[in-house]
Amino acid sequence: MRERGEIFDSGWVGAGEEDDLDRRLAAEAEPFDLRRPHVMTALGPIEPAALGPTLAAERISSGPPPSASNGEPADDPHATLAELEDLYAAGGRAVLDATTDQGRDAAVLGWIAARAPVHLVAVTGVGSDAISGGDSATLAERLAASFVGELTEGIAGTAIRAGAILVRMGDDGFGGGVATAFRAAALAHRSIAAPILLRVARPDLAPTALAIMGGEGVAPERVVVGGIAGRAEVRDLEAILATGASLALDRLAGNGSWPVAEQAATIGDLVAAGHGDRLLLSPGLDRRSSLRAYGGEPGWVWLFERFALLLMETGLDAAAVRRLLVDNPARALTIGVERDEKEGQ
């Protein structure tokens, strides 16, 4: 009998020397070439095609502190993990955690990511309302350096790396620190080629914001606009898509002023108008009391168990729904597109 050793270690009966397990494991442990297009998850880079059906903007390990007056349950990583397990059973395979400076706990996020059956993608970035003192080139450079650090090294001393840059515009529109936030995001984007998530309360703000980012060197094709609250007209959403940006309708189950049937019809209209390759979806359940594992409804499974059926009732076929849930998120969250295209020239 051949003994296990450094020269030959098959790991199974009947294997030949070409099946050397040590060599195979060493090959599998090769560092991922970050020059290749990839999606950066909380546990490391993956091929974009491995992302799977994705929720485009939820919160995993952060949020406002619970209030005894409203009965909102406190964050419980075990309950959140159970919610993710239910999501997996319903067909979900990835969630973008779209929280930055809202109390996120990177260590808890890492604990959940290590145990969850789905990929988690974290973000770096800032809300413009968190920047004081107006526009500042020096502040923008400092923020950009922080973003790059979270994209390449880790968040808050952990090994959890961000996979996208988020900019959240405040209620004051283009006032306050918007210019600084945009410039910081653009500087980080140009360094890492990571996608930018632009969260706006109203769709009419987005075209101007995208034009400003374009002036900072960010192509609209690398931006995903989301966070729109309230009812939105098709023409306003088409104005965003006409810029070349992607659009995340990421408050589908948490947008009380816009009935879900109307949202599904709007998505159907946008797909019929030729925009089906740049739409992303998410329930947008900001409150723990809306998650099943915390005793609430409808839960993250809602997008797959209920809303996908509404989309098909509007006339979308399975291939169109797959684009919304699988293909579009994979493309939108890919890092390294610009670098890869330059190498191919």
N, C-alpha and C positions, 0 to 999 in steps of 0.2 A: 504493500500500500504506500502510495506517495504521501509524504508528510506535508502539511501546510508549511509554507515558508516564503521567503522573499522571491525565490526564482519562479515558483509555480504555485498558485493558490486559486483553484477553480471555484470552490465554494459549492459545487454540486457533483453528484456521482455521474460518471460517464462523460465529463467535459474534457475537451482537449486543451492543449497549451494555448490555442488561440482564444480560449474562453477565460483566460486568467482573470479572476475576480478582482485582484488588487489593481490590475491595469484598468479594468472597466470602471471600478469605483474612482480611481484617480482621474479618469477621463470625465466622469460625471461631475467630479468636484472642481473641474476647471472653472476659473472665474468667468462669469458672463462678460462677453465683450460689449461694454457699454457704448462703443462706437456704432453698434447695430441698433436699429429701431427697437424699442422695448417699452413696456409698461412697468413703472416702478411701483411695486406693491410694498406693503408694510414689512414683508418678509424678504424682499429683494426683487430683482428684475425678472420678468417673464416675457415670453414672446407675446406680442399683441393678440395673436390668434388663440392664446390660451386663456384669455380673460373670461369669455363666456357671457351669458346674460347678466346685465349690469344695471344696478340702481345708480342713477347719475348724480344724486346729491342727497345724502342723509347725514345724520350725526350718530357717531358710534360711542364716543366716550367723553362727551362734553355737553355743555348747555347751561342755561340759567339755573341757579341753585333752587332746589324744591321749596315751595312755599306751603306752609301748613294751612294757609287760608284757601288755597285753590285745590288742595288735595293731590298735587302732582307728585308721583312717586320719585324717590331719589334714584340716581343711577346705580344700577347693580350689574357688575360685569357678568355675573352668572346668568342673569335674566337676559341681558343683551346677547350673550352667547347662545342661549336657547332660541332667541328670536332669529338669529342667523342660521341656526340649524333648521328651523322651520322654513326659512327662505330657501335653503338648499334643497329641502324636500319638495318645494314647489317649483324648482327649476332655476332659481337664482344662483349665480356663481361668483358675483363680485359686487362690492358696494364702495362707492366713493364717499369718504368721510369729509364733507365739505365744511369743516370747522377749523378755525385757526386760532384767533385770540379770544375765544369765547369760553375759556376755562378747560380746554382740551387737556387730557392727561395722557401724555405719550406712553408712559409706562403701562397704564391700563390698556391703551390701544394695542400695545405690543402683546400683552397677556392674552387679550381676546384674539388677536390675529394668529397667535401661535396655536390656538385651539379650535378656531372656527373652520368649518369646511369650505368657506368661500374666501376669495381674495379680498383684501381691504386695501384701498388706496388712500393715503393721507395727502393733505395739502399743506403748503406753506403760503404765506401772504399776510394781508392786513386789511382791515376795514378803513376806508378813508376817514370815517368819523373817529378813529382812534389816533389820528395824526393831528397834532396841534402845531400852530405856528405857521400855517400856510405852506406855500411852495418853498422847498429848500433842496438845492442840488446835493449838498453834503448829506442831508438826512436821507435822500433817495439812495445815495451810494451806500450808506450804512445799512439801510433796509435791504437793498439788493444783496449785499454781502451776507446778511443773515439768511435771506431766502436761499441763496446758493449753498450755504452751509447745511441747511435743512434738506436740500435736494441731493447733496452729495455725501454728507457725513452722518447726519442724524438729527432728530428733533429732541431738544431739551436733554442732551446727554445720553440719549438712547441710540440704538442702531436702526431705529425706524426712520427711513428716508421718505421724504415727500415725493409724490409723483406728479404734482401740478402746482401752479401758482394761482392763488385766488386773490382777487381784488373785489371788495364789497363796497359799493357806493352808499353813502349815507343818505338820509332824507333830504339833505340840503343840495342834492344834485351835484353840480360841478363846483360847489364851494369848498371851503375848508382845505383838507389835505388831498383832494382828488388828484391834482397834478403830480404831487409827490408820490402818491401810491402808484399811479400809472407809470411814472418814470422808473420807479424801483422795480416794478414787475417787468418792464421792458428790458432793463439792464440784466436782470436775472435770466429772462427768457433768451436773450441774445448769447448769454454765456452757456446755458445748458440745453437750449432748444426744448424746454418743457412747455406744455400747453398752458394757456392762461384761462382761468375761469372768471368771468366777469359777472358779478351778481348785481342786478339793478332791480329796483322796485317797480319801475314803469318801463314798458317797451320803448317809449319815445326817447328815452335817454340813451339807448344803446347805440344807434347809428353815430351820434356825435362822439360818444366815448370810443367807439371803434376807430373813428377818424383820428382822434387824438393819439390813440395807441399806434395807429399806422404811421403817424408823424414821428413816433419814437422807435420805429423800425420793426413793429410787430405786424405780420401779415394777418388779416382777419381770419384766414383759414386755420390759424392756430389758436383761435379764441372760441370759447364756448360761453354763450350768454345764457344766464339763468337767473333764478330768484324772483321772477315776475309775479307780483301779487295782484289778485283781483282779475276780473274778466279782461281778456285781450282780444282785439279784433284781428281777423286774418290779415288785413292789409298792414297792420302795425308789425305783426310777426314776419310777414313777407319782406318788409323794409329791412329788418335785421338780416334775414337770410340772403337778401339781395347783395349785401356787402361781402358775402363769402364766408361769414362766420357760421358756426353751428349754433343751434338753439336747444337748450335743455328746458323742457317743460317739466319742472321738478317740484311742483307743488300740487300735483294732480289730486291727491287725496286730502290735502290740507289747505285748499283754496275755497273756503266756504261760499264766496260770492260768485263762483263760477261752477255751475253744476257739471258733474263728471260726464254726463252724456253730451253736453255741449263741447266740453274739452275734447272728447273722442271725435266728435264731428269736425272740429277745427283741425285736428291732426289729420283726419281723412282728407280734408280740403287741401292742406299743405302738401300732403303726399301726392294727391292728384295734380297739383300745380308743379310737380317736379322737384320738391324739396325733401323727398324721403330719405336721401342719403346724408342729411345734416341735422336730423332731429334725435334728441336723447330724451329719456323719460325717467321719472322717479316719483314716488308718492309724496315725498316732502313732509314726513311726519316728525315735526320738531318736538312734540310732547311725548314723554314716555307713556302717558295714559292712552296713547293711540296705538301702542304695541301690544300684541297678544300676550307676550311673556310677562308683561306688567299688568295683565288683567283687562286690557283695553281692546279696541278695534280701530281700524281694520287690519293693522299689522303690515309689515313689509311684503308679505305674500300677496297682498291685494293687487299689486301690479300684474302678477302672473295669473292669479286665480280668477280675477274679475275684470280688470281693465283691459287686458289683452283680448278678452272676448268681446268687450264693447267695441274695440278697434276693428275686429273682424266683422262685427255687425254693420259697421259703416262701409264695408266693402273691401277692406284691406285683406290681402291673402296672407298665408303663413310666411311667405318669403319677405313681404313688406314688413311684417311685425318683427321678423328676425333682424332685419336691418336696423330697426329702431332700438332693439334690445341688445344686440350682439355686435353687429358690424360697425355701427356708428360709434359706440363707446370705445371700441378697440382702436379705431382710427383717431378719435379725438384725444385719447389719453396717451397716445404714442409719443415717446420722447426720442429726439434725435432725427426727426424728419428732415430738417433743413441740412443738417450735417451729412446725412445719408445721400440726399439729392446732390449736394456739391461733389461728393466723392464719385458719384456716378456720371458726372459730366466729363 
